[in-house]
């Protein structure tokens, strides 16, 4: 059975969404303003990081990190890394 989680944050007029599907070998999709800008299908990593840029002039680089649950935890966590700061992204219900 596949497990899906969705994380979202708005930053500087841009929509940043991370979709995670799967269990031991998760698929992570990164979207900016509704467009896919990153994808990773990785096995065995506790942290999966995807990097991209916000479409500004000049482009503004950022990354998101998906943290897999440790023993005893049940849910993933996702954080936006931008300008040297890390902000956890809230989980949202699937549309």
C-alpha positions, 0 to 999 in steps of 0.5 A, a space after each residue: 500500500 502506498 503512502 502519500 504526504 503533501 507539504 506546502 509553503 508560500 514564500 515571496 509570492 511563490 507556491 512551493 509544494 513537496 509531494 512524497 509517495 511510497 514507503 521504503 523507496 519514496 518518490 519525492 516531487 518538488 513543485 514551484 508555482 505548480 510546475 515540477 522543478 525536481 524529482 527524486 526516487 531514492 532508497 535507503 536515505 533518511 534525508 532526501 534533498 532537492 534543489 531548485 530556484 525561485 523564478 525571480 530576476 535573478 533566480 533565487 536558489 533554495 532546497 527542500 529536505 524530506 526527513 524520514 521517520 526515525 524509529 518510533 516516529 510515524 510521519 515525515 517532516 519537510 523543510 525549506 532551506 533558503 538564505 541560510 535558514 530552515 523553515 518546516 513546511 506544514 503538511 496539507 491534506 491531499 486535494 
